[in-house]
Amino acid sequence: MTASLARRVLGRTGLTVHPICLGCASLGDMPETFAYSVPEEDALATVRTLLDGPELNFIDTANIYGFGESERRIGVVLRERGGLPPGIVLATKADRDKDSNRLDGDQAHRSIEQSLSRLGLDRLQLVYLHDVEYCDQDEVLGRGGALDVLRGYREQGVIEHLGLAAGPIDVMLRYVDLGVFEAVISHNRYTLLDRSAEPLIERCDAEGIAFVNAAPYGSGMLAKGPSAYPRYMYRDAPASLVARAFELEAVCRRFGVPLAAAALQFSLRDPRVTATIVGMTKPERIGQTLELARLALPEEIWAALEAASE
Ligand SMILES: NC(=O)c1ccc[n+]([C@@H]2O[C@H](COP(=O)([O-])OP(=O)(O)OC[C@H]3O[C@@H](n4cnc5c(N)ncnc54)[C@H](OP(=O)(O)O)[C@@H]3O)[C@@H](O)[C@H]2O)c1
């Protein structure tokens, strides 16, 4: 049985979203991260396809993606449409300064003002505090720091909901302890190749915080295959990980299903995962992703993949 693709409530935010979210990191043209460039026309066409389609309604970006290019490109399409169309949920992230890695109160303020201006919006539905592991924790959490500034924006209604998006699970669990976040994004840590987000997923599930799983393909290898794209989490993958990806691919071949379908459905079928963020940079990817999500996989494949993952 395939996972339900019905829209659902995004944890404490109350926003209603499709379980597949369009991830706009690679779409912002980040060749140093993804090892290829994305022309503006492809990016704009991908966003237009989402807005024109009947199904997906959830878009994820960040101030820092493409150093502003992702938000700028999304903003081009939103301006064409006269703003955010009804029913669309757009999330962005408050980011550190790219040169100094500082994320203090002033930087959080700059980040939000830049996002509003690039996107052409006067309020933001959901803003995640982003990549805090690179920053000085006192500057983020201290009095007048980034988190205080974001809460101030939320009190004013400029930000409607506040989330957390970061990497290391222990860091994320400490931030969740603060009790202020309505949704969290973890990335590359809940895939066919990595389950280390498990304690965070359990915690979010217990507390009614939306767990949003980004990068189900490990940034591409589990979609394009380990021969074509032997990278995981934005860098060349170690040989042992590539070998495991080949084993997973062999299991999928035995069952006659694409590796990408198994990688995507691994995330979609977990009831604790509210939404899965998939990076896509071509308009046809939206239809392909929905097809991968709907493909009926034999139940036995999960045990076989589990065995190959160990
Ligand atoms: N801290 C955080 O908050 C955080 C961290 C990481 C990611 N994220 C979010 O999660 C999103 C997804 O992560 P990600 O983009 O890094 O990794 P991903 O979703 O695991 O993989 C994305 C890559 O897979 C490729 N792909 C997708 N569908 C495909 C298909 N049907 N066939 C072949 N290739 C396919 C895309 O390539 P093409 O270019 O060919 O379409 C894309 O670049 C990001 O865009 C971002 O919005 C958030």
The ligand as a Gaussian input file, in Angstrom:
#p B3LYP/6-31G(d) Opt

LIG

0 1
 N       18.754000      22.556000       7.238000
 C       17.745000      22.533000       6.392000
 O       16.731000      23.129000       6.619000
 C       17.815000      21.798000       5.079000
 C       18.974000      21.096000       4.747000
 C       18.979000      20.417000       3.542000
 C       17.898000      20.486000       2.689000
 N       16.805000      21.229000       3.033000
 C       15.654000      21.359000       2.129000
 O       15.346000      20.092000       1.600000
 C       15.399000      20.147000       0.175000
 C       15.780000      18.808000      -0.358000
 O       17.116000      18.516000      -0.059000
 P       18.211000      18.382000      -1.191000
 O       17.740000      19.084000      -2.401000
 O       19.474000      18.801000      -0.610000
 O       18.310000      16.810000      -1.419000
 P       17.348000      15.663000      -2.033000
 O       15.944000      16.094000      -2.006000
 O       17.723000      14.430000      -1.300000
 O       17.893000      15.517000      -3.496000
 C       17.711000      16.530000      -4.393000
 C       18.317000      16.181000      -5.715000
 O       17.733000      14.994000      -6.229000
 C       17.474000      15.156000      -7.590000
 N       16.207000      14.561000      -7.965000
 C       14.982000      14.804000      -7.439000
 N       14.051000      14.061000      -8.047000
 C       14.700000      13.362000      -9.003000
 C       14.286000      12.409000      -9.959000
 N       12.989000      12.078000     -10.076000
 N       15.213000      11.879000     -10.783000
 C       16.510000      12.239000     -10.696000
 N       16.974000      13.138000      -9.801000
 C       16.078000      13.674000      -8.960000
 C       17.389000      16.638000      -7.868000
 O       18.108000      16.833000      -9.041000
 P       17.616000      17.710000     -10.292000
 O       18.412000      18.946000     -10.133000
 O       18.047000      16.878000     -11.458000
 O       16.133000      17.928000     -10.215000
 C       17.973000      17.304000      -6.656000
 O       19.055000      18.139000      -6.843000
 C       16.327000      21.307000      -0.140000
 O       16.111000      21.798000      -1.437000
 C       15.929000      22.276000       0.940000
 O       14.745000      22.955000       0.595000
 C       16.747000      21.866000       4.217000

